Amino acid sequence: MSAILIFLGLVTAIAGWWLARQRLMSKPWLEVGPIDAFPETEAPVMHPAKIGLGVFLAVVGAIFALLISAYFMRMAYADWQATPMPWLLWLNTGMLVLASVALQCAVVAAHKGQLDNLKFALLTGALTSVAFLGGQLLAWRDLAAGGYYAADNPAVSFFYLITAMHGLHIIGGLFVLGRANVRAWRGDKLARLVLTTELCAMYWHALLVVWLVLFAVLMGWAADFIDICRRLLS
């Protein structure tokens, strides 16, 4: 239960900071004086699509927080047997990091009007994301080859569930990223690609953070960290 409270607290803090930066909580109708005297009370410049994506990602974070909480609570039962994590998870994590970095480079290229760099960065982001998904499937195959099946061990069941849910979000993002690649390679105007590129980068950065948390949970580091916190607080 403490794990979900910590995670939800972190999500709430990030969401509050993000909303504060967008000045969605401001009350310009309460200000007194000329409009020019309060430039900070103007409407937020962030595109509504970014705000909508931010809300969606907050919901996604809450769902994964619930899943992590269930994972920790299930660990307390006697039939829980720790599962050896495939070494491919390290390589897969590197692929997702590369995808996130590539999409951030795509954002920079889009703002600078560098179409060739934008096309290369978008393609790199898509290919490394596909490589991440392929690596996850290979990790599943390695577990099955080692005799670790979902029906025999709840730890294995959670591994499949957690990685599958995260992978589905990657697949959903690939549809949008794929369309961005098509538009870039057919020569669409950069002004029309900037927003899509920014949304893709924002989405991938969030999924990278979620995966790093999930990776820490699956490797057992999060449980060790929580135990240390409990000892310090007790």
C-alpha positions in Angstrom: 0.0 0.0 0.0 2.9 2.3 0.8 4.2 1.8 -2.8 1.0 3.1 -4.4 0.9 6.1 -2.0 4.4 7.0 -2.9 3.8 6.6 -6.6 0.5 8.5 -6.6 2.1 11.2 -4.5 4.8 11.6 -7.1 2.3 11.6 -9.9 0.2 14.3 -8.1 3.3 16.4 -7.5 4.4 16.3 -11.1 0.8 17.0 -12.3 0.5 20.0 -9.9 3.8 21.4 -11.0 2.9 21.0 -14.7 -0.6 22.6 -14.2 1.0 25.5 -12.3 3.4 26.1 -15.3 0.4 26.2 -17.6 -1.4 28.7 -15.3 -4.6 26.7 -15.5 -5.2 27.6 -11.8 -4.9 31.3 -12.4 -7.9 33.7 -11.8 -7.4 36.6 -14.2 -10.9 38.0 -13.5 -9.8 38.8 -9.9 -6.9 41.0 -11.1 -7.4 44.8 -10.9 -5.7 47.1 -13.4 -5.0 47.3 -17.0 -4.6 44.1 -18.9 -1.0 45.0 -19.9 -0.1 45.2 -16.2 -0.8 41.4 -15.8 0.8 39.7 -18.7 1.2 36.5 -16.7 -2.6 36.2 -16.6 -3.0 35.7 -20.3 -4.4 32.4 -21.7 -1.9 29.6 -21.6 0.1 29.2 -24.8 0.2 25.4 -24.5 -1.8 23.6 -27.2 -5.0 21.9 -26.0 -3.7 18.6 -27.4 -0.7 18.7 -25.0 -3.0 19.4 -22.1 -5.2 16.5 -23.1 -2.2 14.2 -23.5 -0.9 15.3 -20.1 -4.2 14.3 -18.5 -4.2 11.0 -20.3 -0.6 10.3 -19.1 -1.6 11.1 -15.5 -4.4 8.5 -15.8 -1.9 6.0 -17.3 0.4 6.6 -14.4 -2.3 6.0 -11.9 -3.2 2.7 -13.6 0.4 1.5 -13.4 0.6 2.6 -9.8 -2.4 0.4 -9.0 -0.7 -2.5 -10.8 2.5 -2.0 -8.9 0.6 -1.9 -5.6 -1.1 -5.2 -6.5 2.4 -6.6 -7.4 3.8 -5.8 -3.9 0.7 -7.0 -2.1 0.8 -10.4 -4.0 4.5 -10.8 -3.0 3.4 -11.4 0.6 1.8 -14.7 -0.2 3.7 -18.0 0.3 3.3 -19.2 -3.2 5.3 -16.2 -4.6 8.5 -17.4 -6.2 10.9 -14.7 -7.5 11.5 -15.0 -11.2 15.0 -14.5 -12.8 14.8 -11.5 -15.1 16.0 -12.1 -18.7 19.2 -10.2 -19.5 17.4 -8.8 -22.6 15.5 -6.4 -20.3 18.7 -4.3 -20.1 19.1 -4.1 -23.8 15.4 -3.3 -24.2 15.7 -0.5 -21.7 18.6 0.9 -23.7 16.4 0.7 -26.9 13.6 2.7 -25.2 16.1 5.3 -23.9 17.4 5.7 -27.5 13.9 6.1 -28.8 13.2 8.8 -26.3 16.4 10.6 -27.1 15.8 10.3 -30.8 12.3 11.9 -30.5 13.7 14.7 -28.4 16.2 15.3 -31.2 13.3 15.3 -33.6 11.6 18.1 -31.7 14.8 20.2 -31.8 15.1 19.5 -35.6 11.5 20.5 -36.2 11.9 23.8 -34.4 15.1 24.5 -36.3 13.5 23.7 -39.7 15.9 20.8 -40.3 13.8 18.4 -42.3 16.5 15.8 -43.0 17.4 15.6 -39.3 13.7 15.4 -38.4 13.1 12.5 -40.8 16.2 10.6 -39.5 15.2 11.2 -35.8 11.6 10.1 -36.3 12.7 7.0 -38.1 15.2 6.2 -35.5 12.6 6.6 -32.7 10.2 4.3 -34.5 12.8 1.6 -35.2 14.2 1.6 -31.7 10.7 1.3 -30.3 10.0 -1.6 -32.6 13.3 -3.1 -31.4 12.1 -2.6 -27.8 8.9 -4.5 -28.5 10.7 -7.3 -30.2 13.1 -7.6 -27.3 10.2 -7.9 -24.9 8.8 -10.8 -27.0 12.2 -12.5 -26.9 12.3 -12.0 -23.1 8.9 -13.8 -22.9 10.3 -16.6 -25.1 13.4 -17.0 -22.8 11.2 -17.3 -19.7 9.0 -19.9 -21.4 12.1 -21.8 -22.6 13.3 -21.8 -19.0 10.1 -23.4 -17.7 8.6 -20.2 -16.3 4.9 -20.2 -17.1 2.1 -17.8 -16.0 -0.1 -20.6 -14.7 2.6 -21.9 -12.4 3.9 -18.8 -10.7 2.1 -15.6 -9.9 5.5 -13.7 -10.2 5.7 -14.8 -13.9 2.0 -13.8 -14.4 2.7 -10.3 -13.2 5.8 -10.1 -15.4 3.7 -10.9 -18.5 0.9 -8.6 -17.4 3.2 -5.6 -16.6 5.3 -5.9 -19.8 2.2 -6.5 -21.9 0.4 -3.5 -20.7 3.4 -1.3 -21.2 4.0 -2.8 -24.6 0.4 -2.0 -25.7 0.9 1.6 -24.9 4.1 1.6 -27.0 2.1 0.0 -29.9 -0.6 2.7 -29.6 2.0 5.4 -29.7 3.6 3.8 -32.8 0.5 4.4 -34.8 0.8 8.1 -34.3 4.6 8.0 -34.7 4.2 6.0 -37.9 1.9 8.7 -39.3 4.4 11.4 -38.4 7.1 9.5 -40.2 4.9 9.1 -43.3 4.1 12.8 -43.3 7.8 13.8 -42.8 9.1 11.5 -45.6 6.5 12.7 -48.1 7.6 16.3 -47.5 4.9 17.9 -45.4 5.5 21.4 -44.2 7.5 21.5 -41.0 5.0 23.8 -39.3 2.5 21.0 -39.5 4.9 18.5 -38.0 6.0 20.4 -35.0 3.0 19.6 -32.8 2.8 16.0 -33.7 6.6 15.6 -33.0 6.2 17.3 -29.7 3.3 15.1 -28.7 5.2 11.9 -29.7 8.3 13.0 -27.7 6.1 13.9 -24.7 4.4 10.5 -24.8 7.7 8.5 -25.2 9.3 10.4 -22.3 6.4 9.5 -20.1 6.5 5.8 -21.2 10.2 5.7 -20.6 9.8 7.0 -17.0 7.0 4.4 -16.4 9.2 1.6 -17.8 12.2 2.6 -15.6 9.9 2.4 -12.6 8.5 -1.0 -13.8 12.0 -2.2 -14.5 13.1 -1.3 -10.9 10.1 -3.2 -9.6 10.7 -6.3 -11.6 14.4 -6.3 -10.7 13.5 -6.1 -7.0 15.2 -2.8 -6.5 12.0 -1.0 -5.6 11.1 -3.5 -2.9 14.6 -3.1 -1.4 14.2 0.7 -1.4 10.8 0.5 0.3 12.3 -1.8 3.0 15.0 0.7 3.6 12.5 3.6 3.9 10.4 1.5 6.4 13.5 0.9 8.5 14.4 4.5 8.5 10.9 5.6 9.5 10.4 2.9 12.2 
